[in-house]
Amino acid sequence: VGSEMCIRDRYEQWVGMQGKNRYIITMLGRKLTAQQIAAVTRVVAEQGLNIDSILRLTGRVSLDENARAPKSCIELSVRGNPHDKEGMQSRFLQLSTELGMDISFQKDDMFRRSRRLICFDMDSTLIETEVIDELAERAGVGDVYKRQITESAMRGEIDFAESFRRRVAMLKGLDESVMADIAEHLPFTEGLDRLMHVLKRLGFKTAILSGGFTYFGNYLRRKYGFDYVYANELEIEDGKLTGRYLGDIVDGKRKAELLKLISQVENVDIAQTIAVGDGANDLPMLSVAGL
């Protein structure tokens, strides 16, 4: 009897979700395991959401070793209102890093099929490196100290602006030619060529919103045709970096403001925007964007 009552209560809860907000959670990876799916569904439950359905979006995997490298993608349709949307986004970002997958969260509404503006973080997103770490290596800065600052900032343990000032100061005296050399050898993220080609064909407006540097953002702009680049400007005197920067720092708060600004300029509803990022300073724009 107790078991039947429990099932009845769960069924009534499921029925009561009719008419509630519906969201889509998408998981993407080289492969998806039960551990990864369980971790995501645990967050869903903690947020008071109910899973309506789970759909596989990718096809079957070929046994041919020479076939194109497969990926796995599943979509969860959930209903309800998350208790803490930003906290949930933060947890998904953490799971992405820990379990080697990408997770997106979006409201299932009329805008889901009509995105028009996509804003990217740059370092470790469009490119597979942190440029400031590359610069620091060329400047002879101690590797352990440098990475401690970077990784602490990415985890949100120290203020991004403070960590940025400290890291830029370590670059004092570095020759400007080093930046050109790094730009010419940037490791672009797999699939970037195809992604930008498709986005342009679909008429998307594209932007780089980066806590990195305009020098490298503009390099990507010339190569791939990004419509907007907002990043940080390094001060250069007599062909060398001074250890200072020009203008305001592009931090997490500024990224969110810029996403809103560009959407207004392009006359795009905020629900039609996409944000792509990997660090704590991307959370504000991830929370603002439709996807």
C-alpha positions as CSV (number, residue, x, y, z in Angstrom):
1,V,0.0,0.0,0.0
2,G,2.8,2.4,0.9
3,S,4.5,1.7,-2.4
4,E,1.3,2.4,-4.3
5,M,0.8,5.7,-2.4
6,C,4.3,6.7,-3.3
7,I,3.7,6.0,-7.0
8,R,0.4,7.8,-6.8
9,D,2.0,10.9,-5.2
10,R,4.7,11.0,-7.9
11,Y,2.1,10.6,-10.6
12,E,0.1,13.5,-9.2
13,Q,3.2,15.6,-9.0
14,W,3.9,14.8,-12.7
15,V,0.4,15.7,-13.7
16,G,0.6,18.9,-11.7
17,M,3.6,20.0,-13.8
18,Q,1.3,20.4,-16.9
19,G,1.3,24.0,-18.0
20,K,4.5,24.8,-16.1
21,N,7.6,26.3,-17.8
22,R,9.4,23.8,-19.9
23,Y,13.2,23.8,-20.4
24,I,15.6,21.8,-22.6
25,I,18.9,20.5,-21.2
26,T,21.3,19.3,-23.9
27,M,24.3,17.1,-23.1
28,L,27.1,16.7,-25.7
29,G,30.3,14.7,-25.5
30,R,32.6,12.2,-27.2
31,K,30.6,9.7,-25.4
32,L,28.0,10.0,-22.6
33,T,28.0,7.6,-19.7
34,A,25.4,6.7,-17.0
35,Q,27.6,8.6,-14.6
36,Q,27.4,11.8,-16.6
37,I,23.6,11.5,-17.1
38,A,23.1,10.7,-13.4
39,A,25.1,13.8,-12.4
40,V,22.9,16.0,-14.6
41,T,19.6,14.5,-13.5
42,R,20.7,14.9,-9.8
43,V,21.0,18.6,-10.4
44,V,17.6,18.6,-12.1
45,A,16.0,17.0,-9.1
46,E,17.7,19.3,-6.6
47,Q,16.3,22.3,-8.6
48,G,12.7,20.9,-8.2
49,L,12.4,20.2,-11.9
50,N,10.6,17.2,-13.4
51,I,11.9,15.2,-16.4
52,D,9.3,14.7,-19.1
53,S,11.4,12.9,-21.6
54,I,14.9,12.0,-22.7
55,L,15.7,11.9,-26.4
56,R,18.9,10.8,-28.2
57,L,19.8,13.3,-30.9
58,T,22.8,11.4,-32.4
59,G,22.8,8.3,-34.5
60,R,24.4,5.0,-33.9
61,V,28.2,4.6,-33.8
62,S,30.0,2.9,-36.6
63,L,32.4,0.0,-35.8
64,D,34.7,1.3,-38.6
65,E,37.8,2.8,-36.9
66,N,38.3,5.1,-39.9
67,A,34.8,6.5,-39.7
68,R,34.4,10.1,-38.6
69,A,34.9,10.5,-34.9
70,P,31.5,10.1,-33.3
71,K,29.9,12.3,-30.7
72,S,27.0,11.6,-28.4
73,C,24.2,14.0,-27.7
74,I,21.0,13.7,-25.6
75,E,18.2,16.1,-24.8
76,L,16.2,16.2,-21.6
77,S,12.8,18.0,-21.6
78,V,12.1,19.2,-18.1
79,R,9.3,21.2,-16.5
80,G,9.0,23.5,-13.5
81,N,10.9,26.5,-12.2
82,P,14.5,26.1,-11.0
83,H,15.0,27.2,-7.4
84,D,18.3,28.9,-8.4
85,K,18.9,29.2,-12.1
86,E,22.4,30.8,-11.8
87,G,23.4,28.2,-9.2
88,M,22.3,25.5,-11.6
89,Q,24.3,27.0,-14.5
90,S,27.3,27.2,-12.2
91,R,26.9,23.5,-11.3
92,F,26.5,22.5,-14.9
93,L,29.7,24.4,-15.7
94,Q,31.5,22.5,-13.0
95,L,30.2,19.2,-14.2
96,S,31.3,20.0,-17.8
97,T,34.9,20.4,-16.5
98,E,34.9,17.4,-14.2
99,L,33.2,14.9,-16.5
100,G,34.3,16.1,-20.0
101,M,31.1,17.1,-21.7
102,D,29.1,20.2,-22.7
103,I,25.8,21.1,-21.1
104,S,23.3,23.7,-22.2
105,F,20.1,24.9,-20.6
106,Q,17.4,26.8,-22.4
107,K,13.7,27.7,-22.1
108,D,11.6,25.7,-24.6
109,D,9.6,28.6,-26.2
110,M,9.1,30.2,-29.6
111,F,12.6,31.7,-29.5
112,R,14.4,28.3,-29.3
113,R,14.3,27.9,-33.1
114,S,15.1,31.5,-33.9
115,R,18.4,32.5,-32.4
116,R,20.1,35.4,-34.1
117,L,23.1,36.5,-32.0
118,I,25.9,34.3,-30.5
119,C,28.6,35.6,-28.2
120,F,31.7,33.6,-27.4
121,D,34.3,33.6,-24.7
122,M,37.7,33.3,-26.5
123,D,40.4,31.6,-24.4
124,S,39.8,27.8,-23.9
125,T,36.6,28.2,-25.9
126,L,37.3,29.4,-29.4
127,I,41.0,28.6,-28.9
128,E,42.4,25.7,-26.9
129,T,44.7,27.7,-24.7
130,E,44.8,30.7,-22.3
131,V,46.7,33.3,-24.2
132,I,47.8,35.1,-21.1
133,D,49.5,31.9,-20.0
134,E,51.3,31.7,-23.3
135,L,52.5,35.3,-22.9
136,A,53.6,34.6,-19.3
137,E,55.7,31.6,-20.5
138,R,57.4,33.8,-23.1
139,A,58.0,36.4,-20.4
140,G,59.8,33.8,-18.2
141,V,57.2,34.0,-15.4
142,G,57.2,31.1,-12.9
143,D,54.7,28.5,-14.3
144,V,53.3,27.4,-11.0
145,Y,52.5,30.9,-9.7
146,K,51.1,32.0,-13.1
147,R,48.7,29.0,-13.3
148,Q,47.6,29.3,-9.7
149,I,46.3,32.8,-10.5
150,T,44.6,31.8,-13.7
151,E,43.0,28.6,-12.4
152,S,41.8,30.4,-9.2
153,A,40.2,33.1,-11.3
154,M,38.5,30.5,-13.5
155,R,37.1,28.8,-10.4
156,G,35.8,32.1,-9.1
157,E,38.0,31.9,-6.0
158,I,39.6,35.3,-6.5
159,D,38.2,38.5,-8.1
160,F,38.8,38.4,-11.9
161,A,39.8,42.0,-12.1
162,E,42.4,41.6,-9.4
163,S,43.8,38.4,-10.9
164,F,43.9,40.2,-14.3
165,R,45.9,43.1,-13.0
166,R,48.4,40.8,-11.3
167,R,48.8,38.7,-14.5
168,V,49.2,41.6,-16.8
169,A,51.8,43.2,-14.5
170,M,54.0,40.1,-15.0
171,L,54.2,40.7,-18.7
172,K,56.1,44.0,-18.4
173,G,59.0,44.2,-20.9
174,L,57.7,41.5,-23.3
175,D,58.4,42.3,-26.9
176,E,55.3,43.0,-29.1
177,S,56.6,40.6,-31.7
178,V,55.9,37.7,-29.3
179,M,52.1,38.4,-29.6
180,A,52.3,38.2,-33.4
181,D,54.1,34.8,-33.1
182,I,51.5,33.4,-30.7
183,A,48.6,34.6,-32.8
184,E,50.1,32.8,-35.9
185,H,50.2,29.6,-33.9
186,L,46.9,29.7,-32.0
187,P,45.4,26.2,-31.5
188,F,41.9,26.7,-32.7
189,T,39.1,24.6,-31.2
190,E,38.1,21.6,-33.3
191,G,35.2,22.4,-35.6
192,L,35.6,26.2,-35.4
193,D,35.9,26.6,-39.2
194,R,32.7,24.6,-39.8
195,L,30.9,26.4,-37.0
196,M,31.6,29.9,-38.3
197,H,30.8,28.8,-41.9
198,V,27.4,27.5,-40.8
199,L,26.6,30.5,-38.5
200,K,27.4,32.9,-41.3
201,R,25.2,31.0,-43.8
202,L,22.3,31.1,-41.3
203,G,22.7,34.9,-40.9
204,F,23.8,34.9,-37.2
205,K,25.6,37.9,-35.8
206,T,28.7,36.8,-34.0
207,A,30.7,38.4,-31.2
208,I,33.8,37.7,-29.1
209,L,33.4,38.8,-25.5
210,S,36.7,38.0,-23.8
211,G,38.6,38.7,-20.7
212,G,41.7,38.1,-22.9
213,F,43.2,40.6,-25.3
214,T,42.0,42.5,-28.3
215,Y,45.1,41.7,-30.3
216,F,44.1,38.0,-30.5
217,G,40.4,38.7,-30.7
218,N,41.0,40.9,-33.8
219,Y,43.2,38.2,-35.3
220,L,40.2,35.8,-35.0
221,R,37.9,38.5,-36.4
222,R,40.0,38.8,-39.5
223,K,40.3,35.1,-40.0
224,Y,36.7,34.1,-39.3
225,G,34.7,37.3,-39.8
226,F,33.3,37.9,-36.3
227,D,31.0,41.0,-36.3
228,Y,32.1,42.3,-32.8
229,V,35.2,41.9,-30.6
230,Y,35.3,43.2,-27.0
231,A,38.4,42.3,-25.0
232,N,41.2,44.0,-23.0
233,E,43.8,46.3,-24.6
234,L,47.4,45.8,-23.5
235,E,49.5,49.0,-23.3
236,I,52.5,49.0,-25.6
237,E,55.4,51.5,-25.6
238,D,58.4,51.4,-27.8
239,G,57.4,47.9,-29.0
240,K,57.2,46.4,-25.5
241,L,54.4,45.6,-23.1
242,T,54.3,48.0,-20.1
243,G,52.6,45.6,-17.7
244,R,49.5,47.9,-17.9
245,Y,46.2,47.8,-19.8
246,L,44.0,50.5,-21.4
247,G,40.3,51.1,-20.5
248,D,38.0,49.1,-18.4
249,I,38.5,45.4,-17.8
250,V,36.1,43.1,-19.6
251,D,35.0,40.9,-16.6
252,G,32.0,38.8,-16.1
253,K,29.6,41.7,-15.4
254,R,30.9,43.6,-18.4
255,K,30.4,40.5,-20.7
256,A,26.7,40.4,-19.7
257,E,26.3,44.1,-20.3
258,L,27.9,43.8,-23.7
259,L,25.7,40.9,-24.7
260,K,22.6,43.1,-23.8
261,L,24.1,46.1,-25.7
262,I,24.9,44.2,-28.9
263,S,21.4,42.6,-28.9
264,Q,19.9,46.1,-28.6
265,V,22.1,47.4,-31.4
266,E,21.1,44.5,-33.6
267,N,17.4,44.7,-32.6
268,V,17.5,41.1,-31.3
269,D,15.4,40.0,-28.4
270,I,17.5,38.8,-25.5
271,A,15.8,35.5,-25.7
272,Q,17.2,35.0,-29.2
273,T,20.8,35.2,-28.0
274,I,23.4,32.5,-27.3
275,A,26.4,32.7,-24.9
276,V,29.3,30.2,-25.0
277,G,31.8,30.1,-22.2
278,D,33.8,27.9,-19.8
279,G,34.7,29.9,-16.7
280,A,33.3,31.6,-13.7
281,N,33.5,35.0,-15.4
282,D,31.2,33.7,-18.1
283,L,28.3,32.9,-15.7
284,P,26.7,36.3,-15.9
285,M,26.4,36.3,-19.7
286,L,25.3,32.6,-19.6
287,S,22.5,33.5,-17.2
288,V,21.4,36.5,-19.4
289,A,21.3,34.7,-22.7
290,G,18.4,32.6,-24.1
291,L,20.8,29.7,-24.6
